[in-house]
């Protein structure tokens, strides 16, 4: 199953379809209506495993989030995750009630369930169309933030008793988000500080420690009656921007775990669905999805982003980029576990809606981005830097890879102007190692070993990245770095 799923990633990358559809297809093929003939109906187990997988996926997403790109987008993303979710829930629930005839409780549950967007689904179809950082920052932050209020709403609507006062629900959401944010930031900072100042005996322990810290953030947030999902995302984002030792290995490890989590989660969701039961719910799902896609999402974007005066082209793309992925299907298992009347129908409607509208929106997103002229050319390639602490020497060994497109190509070692206490000690070129002279010219694909004392470690990395983006004149041309450090 894993081998088939890995091969499916290649198919999805060529077709432009999110891989979730292929993984769901594998699960359906293994189910009781498929060739596998496996009977599976345990919604509670699916929910538990789905939550665990979401923790890993959110952790992987947070680790890959660049603070400099997401920071300007935080206010807009927060507005979409709070006011936007409220608009989406209300409009979608009204459509489910008046067009499909669902009871208000069922309509509100569906409205809440499908109001969570999925970053993995969005960026899996947009990876070939680079977008301005403002758009990607908003979409990425929104997908990381809106899971928390949506989970709270679904649980509240699925509870045995009715929601008596709407302002109590708003207060509960605000409190849980505040607790989750505080715990996530604290755990992320403490974890980063510890990993940067304690040298572990093996480099392979750093990725394990990072993922364990992210899981602790979720657990601590949940135990404190806060949003564990927000806590794990923020903790991972803090660690991802903290320049941790052996970062490339950690990032690769997290991506591998994220793929395994997605594969396992989607296959299990595919097993849970019974295809022959979906026929009666196709038309209701299409109607609700149409309301969500054509009315609720654009209205959500326009109202939430009104104070930020974003261009209409960016709003149009973000309206169409509200892809739904694994989260809505997992959240649809909550009413099944709590015993809500008609919960199986809710799950079937959500399943059909996610599959159909992902098929419609996914392949057309790159086309729309190009039509709106929002694709941008890539700039200078970022520099790959891996750090290993030298605890007893109170220093750091930086391994620097010069990628294609880096403006470090053609720069002499002496022109790097590293701060005092940092020096290039070795260059590896075409499999051959040598000690460079100040006049050695760096080339693409070179690997450098830079030794830096603890006080100048951050300044040395900042200078290397500045030269990679701005060339030898970085600092005088406003591209970062300090020309007076030598």
C-alpha positions in Angstrom: 0.0 0.0 0.0 2.9 2.4 0.9 4.6 1.7 -2.4 1.4 2.3 -4.4 0.9 5.5 -2.5 4.4 6.7 -3.1 4.0 6.0 -6.8 0.7 7.9 -6.7 2.5 11.0 -5.6 4.3 11.0 -9.0 1.0 10.7 -10.8 -0.6 13.5 -8.8 2.4 15.8 -9.5 2.0 15.3 -13.2 -1.8 15.5 -13.3 -2.1 18.5 -10.9 -4.5 16.6 -8.7 -4.0 16.7 -4.9 -2.6 13.4 -3.7 -5.4 13.0 -1.2 -7.8 11.9 -4.0 -5.5 9.1 -4.9 -5.0 8.0 -1.3 -8.8 8.0 -0.8 -9.1 5.9 -3.9 -6.6 3.4 -2.5 -8.7 3.2 0.7 -12.0 2.7 -1.3 -10.4 0.0 -3.5 -9.4 -1.9 -0.3 -12.8 -1.5 1.2 -15.8 -3.7 1.2 -17.1 -2.4 -2.2 -13.6 -2.8 -3.7 -11.1 -5.5 -4.6 -9.8 -5.7 -1.0 -13.2 -6.5 0.5 -12.1 -5.1 3.9 -15.0 -4.3 6.2 -14.3 -1.3 8.3 -16.7 1.0 10.2 -14.9 2.2 13.3 -15.5 5.9 13.3 -14.0 6.4 16.7 -10.7 4.8 15.7 -10.6 6.8 12.5 -11.1 10.0 14.5 -8.3 9.2 16.9 -5.8 8.2 14.2 -7.0 11.2 12.1 -6.2 13.6 15.0 -2.8 12.0 15.5 -2.1 12.4 11.8 -3.2 16.0 11.9 -0.8 16.7 14.7 2.1 15.4 12.5 0.8 17.3 9.4 0.4 20.6 11.3 3.9 20.1 12.8 5.4 19.5 9.4 3.6 22.6 8.0 4.7 24.8 10.9 8.3 23.7 10.5 8.3 24.8 6.9 6.6 28.1 7.5 8.9 31.1 7.1 8.3 33.8 9.6 9.4 36.6 7.3 6.7 35.6 4.8 3.9 34.9 7.2 4.3 37.8 9.6 2.7 40.4 7.3 -0.1 38.0 6.6 -1.1 37.3 10.2 -3.8 39.9 10.6 -5.5 38.9 7.3 -5.2 35.2 8.2 -6.6 35.8 11.6 -9.6 37.6 10.1 -10.2 34.7 7.7 -9.9 32.2 10.5 -12.3 33.9 12.8 -14.7 36.3 11.1 -14.3 34.3 7.8 -15.2 31.0 9.5 -18.3 32.6 11.0 -19.5 33.9 7.6 -18.8 30.5 5.9 -20.6 28.5 8.6 -23.7 30.8 8.5 -24.0 30.9 4.7 -23.3 27.2 4.1 -25.6 26.1 6.9 -28.4 28.3 5.5 -27.9 26.6 2.1 -27.9 23.1 3.6 -31.1 23.9 5.4 -33.2 25.7 2.8 -31.9 23.9 -0.4 -31.3 20.4 0.9 -33.8 20.4 3.7 -31.5 19.3 6.6 -32.4 20.1 10.2 -30.6 23.2 11.5 -28.4 21.1 13.8 -27.2 19.0 10.9 -26.9 22.0 8.6 -24.7 23.8 11.2 -22.5 20.8 11.6 -21.9 20.5 7.9 -21.3 24.3 7.7 -18.7 24.1 10.4 -17.1 20.9 9.1 -16.5 22.3 5.6 -15.2 25.7 6.7 -11.7 24.4 7.3 -9.2 24.8 4.5 -6.3 22.5 3.8 -2.9 23.9 3.0 -1.5 20.6 1.7 -4.3 20.4 -0.9 -3.8 24.0 -2.0 0.0 23.9 -2.4 0.1 20.5 -3.9 -1.5 21.9 -7.0 0.2 25.3 -6.9 3.8 24.1 -6.5 4.4 24.7 -10.2 3.0 28.2 -10.1 5.0 30.4 -7.6 2.7 33.0 -6.0 3.5 36.3 -4.3 4.5 35.8 -0.7 1.5 37.8 0.5 -0.9 35.3 -1.0 0.9 32.2 0.1 1.4 33.6 3.6 -2.3 34.3 4.0 -3.4 30.9 2.7 -0.8 29.0 4.7 -1.5 30.9 8.0 -5.3 30.5 7.5 -5.0 26.8 7.0 -2.9 26.5 10.2 -5.2 28.8 12.3 -8.8 27.9 11.2 -8.6 24.3 12.3 -8.9 25.4 15.9 -12.2 27.4 15.8 -13.7 24.9 13.4 -13.0 21.9 15.8 -14.5 23.9 18.7 -17.7 24.7 16.6 -18.1 21.1 15.4 -17.8 19.7 18.9 -20.2 22.3 20.3 -22.8 21.6 17.6 -22.4 17.8 18.0 -22.8 17.9 21.8 -25.9 16.3 23.4 -27.4 19.6 24.5 -28.1 22.7 22.4 -25.9 25.8 22.4 -27.8 28.1 24.7 -25.9 31.4 24.2 -23.9 32.3 21.2 -21.7 34.7 23.1 -20.7 31.8 25.4 -19.5 29.9 22.4 -17.5 32.9 21.1 -15.9 33.3 24.6 -15.0 29.7 24.7 -13.3 29.9 21.2 -11.4 33.0 22.2 -10.2 31.4 25.5 -9.1 28.1 23.9 -7.3 30.0 21.1 -5.5 32.2 23.6 -4.4 29.2 25.8 -3.3 27.2 22.8 -1.3 30.2 21.3 0.4 30.9 24.7 1.3 27.2 25.2 2.5 26.7 21.6 4.8 29.8 21.7 6.2 28.8 25.1 6.9 25.2 24.2 8.4 26.2 20.8 10.7 28.8 22.5 11.8 26.4 25.3 12.3 23.6 22.8 14.4 25.7 20.4 16.5 27.1 23.3 17.2 23.6 24.5 18.1 22.1 21.1 20.4 25.0 20.3 22.3 24.8 23.6 22.5 21.1 24.2 24.6 18.9 21.9 23.0 15.6 21.4 25.3 12.6 20.9 23.8 11.7 17.4 22.5 14.0 14.6 19.6 11.6 14.1 18.2 12.5 17.5 17.5 16.1 16.6 14.6 15.3 14.2 13.1 13.0 16.8 13.4 15.6 19.5 11.7 18.3 17.3 8.7 16.1 16.5 8.4 15.1 20.1 8.4 18.7 21.3 5.7 19.5 18.7 3.6 16.6 20.1 4.2 17.9 23.6 2.8 21.2 22.6 -0.4 19.6 21.3 -0.8 17.5 24.5 -0.1 20.5 26.8 -2.6 22.6 24.9 -5.3 19.9 25.1 -4.7 19.2 28.8 -5.0 22.9 29.6 -8.4 23.0 27.7 -6.8 25.1 24.9 -6.5 24.5 21.2 -3.9 21.7 20.8 -3.9 22.2 17.0 -3.0 25.9 17.3 -0.4 25.0 19.9 1.4 22.4 17.8 1.3 24.7 14.7 2.8 27.7 16.5 5.4 25.6 18.4 6.6 24.1 15.2 6.7 27.5 13.5 8.9 28.9 16.3 11.3 25.9 16.0 11.3 26.1 12.2 12.6 29.7 12.4 15.0 29.1 15.2 18.0 27.9 13.1 18.2 24.6 14.9 21.2 22.2 14.4 21.0 19.7 11.6 18.0 21.5 10.1 18.0 19.9 6.6 17.9 16.4 8.2 15.1 17.5 10.6 13.1 19.0 7.7 13.4 15.9 5.6 12.4 13.7 8.5 9.3 15.8 9.2 8.3 15.7 5.5 8.6 11.9 5.5 6.4 11.6 8.7 4.0 14.1 7.1 3.7 11.9 4.0 3.1 8.7 6.1 0.5 10.5 8.2 -1.4 11.7 5.0 -1.2 8.3 3.4 -2.5 6.5 6.5 -5.2 9.0 7.3 -6.6 9.2 3.7 -6.5 5.4 3.2 -8.4 4.9 6.5 -11.0 7.5 5.5 -11.4 5.7 2.2 -12.0 2.5 4.1 -14.6 4.1 6.3 -16.8 5.2 3.4 -19.2 2.8 1.8 -19.5 3.8 -1.9 -22.9 2.2 -2.6 -24.4 4.4 0.1 -23.2 7.7 -1.6 -25.7 7.7 -4.5 -28.5 9.4 -2.6 -26.2 12.1 -1.2 -24.5 13.2 -4.4 -27.0 15.9 -5.3 -27.2 17.4 -1.8 -23.4 17.4 -1.7 -23.2 19.2 -5.0 -25.7 21.8 -3.9 -24.0 22.5 -0.6 -20.6 22.6 -2.3 -21.9 25.1 -4.8 -23.1 27.4 -2.0 -19.8 27.0 -0.2 -17.6 27.6 -3.3 -19.6 30.2 -5.2 -21.2 32.2 -2.3 -19.8 31.4 1.1 -16.0 31.4 0.3 -16.0 34.6 -1.8 -18.2 36.4 0.7 -15.9 35.2 3.5 -12.9 36.6 1.7 -14.5 39.9 0.8 -15.8 40.6 4.3 -12.7 39.4 6.2 -10.2 41.2 3.9 -12.1 44.4 3.5 -9.9 46.3 6.1 -6.7 45.2 4.3 -7.6 46.6 0.8 -6.2 43.6 -1.0 -6.4 43.8 -4.9 -9.4 42.1 -6.4 -7.2 39.6 -8.3 -5.7 38.3 -5.1 -9.1 38.1 -3.5 -10.4 36.2 -6.5 -7.6 33.6 -6.3 -8.0 33.2 -2.5 -11.7 32.7 -3.0 -11.1 29.8 -5.4 -8.1 28.5 -3.4 -10.2 27.4 -0.4 -9.6 23.7 -1.0 -11.0 21.3 1.5 -8.9 18.2 2.3 -8.6 15.7 5.1 -9.7 17.9 8.0 -13.4 18.2 7.0 -13.7 14.4 6.5 -12.1 13.7 9.8 -14.3 16.3 11.6 -17.3 14.6 10.0 -16.6 11.6 12.2 -17.2 13.6 15.4 -21.1 13.6 15.0 -20.8 9.8 14.3 -19.0 9.2 17.5 -21.3 11.4 19.6 -24.4 9.8 18.1 -26.0 12.7 16.2 -29.1 11.8 14.3 -28.2 11.5 10.6 -24.5 11.5 11.2 -23.8 8.9 8.6 -25.5 11.1 6.0 -23.4 14.1 7.2 -20.2 12.1 6.6 -21.3 10.9 3.2 -22.2 14.5 2.1 -18.9 15.9 3.3 -17.0 13.0 1.6 -18.6 13.6 -1.8 -18.3 17.4 -1.5 -14.6 17.2 -0.8 -13.8 14.8 -3.6 -15.9 16.5 -6.3 -14.9 20.1 -5.6 -11.2 19.1 -5.2 -11.5 17.6 -8.6 -13.0 20.8 -9.9 -10.9 23.4 -8.1 -7.5 21.6 -8.0 -6.6 21.4 -11.7 -8.0 24.9 -12.4 -6.0 26.7 -9.7 -2.8 27.0 -11.6 -4.7 28.1 -14.7 -6.5 30.8 -12.7 -3.3 32.0 -11.1 -1.8 32.5 -14.6 -4.9 34.2 -16.0 -4.9 36.6 -13.0 -1.2 37.2 -13.7 -0.3 36.3 -10.1 2.5 33.8 -10.9 5.9 35.4 -10.2 9.4 34.3 -11.3 11.7 32.9 -8.7 14.4 35.1 -7.2 17.8 34.1 -6.1 17.8 30.6 -4.6 18.0 30.4 -0.9 21.1 29.0 0.7 21.1 25.6 2.3 22.9 25.8 5.7 23.2 23.0 8.2 24.5 23.7 11.7 26.2 21.3 14.1 27.1 22.6 17.6 30.6 22.1 19.0 29.7 22.2 22.6 33.1 21.8 24.3 34.6 24.3 21.9 31.7 26.8 22.3 31.3 27.0 18.5 29.4 25.8 15.6 30.2 24.1 12.3 28.1 25.4 9.5 27.7 23.2 6.3 26.8 25.5 3.4 25.5 24.3 0.1 25.5 26.8 -2.8 22.5 26.0 -5.0 21.7 26.9 -8.6 20.8 30.5 -9.0 22.6 31.7 -5.9 24.5 35.0 -6.3 27.3 33.5 -4.2 28.5 32.0 -7.4 31.6 34.0 -8.5 32.2 35.6 -5.1 35.7 35.2 -3.6 36.0 33.8 -0.1 37.5 37.1 1.1 34.6 39.0 -0.3 32.2 37.1 2.0 33.4 39.5 4.8 32.3 37.1 7.5 32.3 38.6 11.1 35.4 38.1 13.2 35.3 34.7 14.8 34.0 33.0 11.7 36.0 31.6 8.7 35.6 29.3 5.7 37.8 26.3 6.6 37.1 23.9 3.8 35.6 23.8 0.3 34.3 20.6 -1.3 34.1 20.8 -5.1 33.3 18.0 -7.5 34.2 15.4 -4.8 37.5 17.1 -3.9 38.2 18.9 -0.7 40.7 21.8 -0.3 41.5 24.6 2.1 40.5 27.8 0.4 42.5 31.0 0.0 41.0 34.4 0.4 41.0 34.7 -3.4 39.3 31.3 -4.0 36.2 31.9 -6.2 33.1 30.1 -5.1 31.0 28.2 -7.6 27.5 26.7 -7.9 27.3 23.3 -6.1 30.2 24.0 -3.8 29.9 22.9 -0.2 31.6 25.0 2.4 32.5 24.3 6.0 32.4 27.4 8.1 33.5 27.4 11.7 31.9 30.2 13.9 32.2 31.0 17.5 29.0 30.9 19.5 28.6 34.8 19.8 28.9 35.3 16.0 27.1 32.2 14.8 23.8 34.0 13.8 25.7 37.0 12.3 27.8 34.6 10.1 24.7 32.8 8.8 22.9 36.1 8.2 25.9 37.3 6.2 26.1 34.1 4.1 22.4 34.4 3.3 22.8 38.1 2.4 25.6 37.4 -0.1 23.6 34.5 -1.5 20.8 36.9 -2.3 22.7 40.1 -2.9 26.1 39.1 -4.2 29.4 40.5 -3.0 27.9 44.0 -2.6 25.3 42.9 -0.1 25.1 45.4 2.7 25.9 48.4 0.5 22.9 47.6 -1.7 20.4 47.1 1.1 20.3 43.3 0.9 21.4 42.6 4.4 24.8 41.9 6.0 27.1 44.4 7.7 30.0 45.6 5.6 31.9 46.8 8.7 32.3 43.5 10.4 35.8 43.0 8.9 
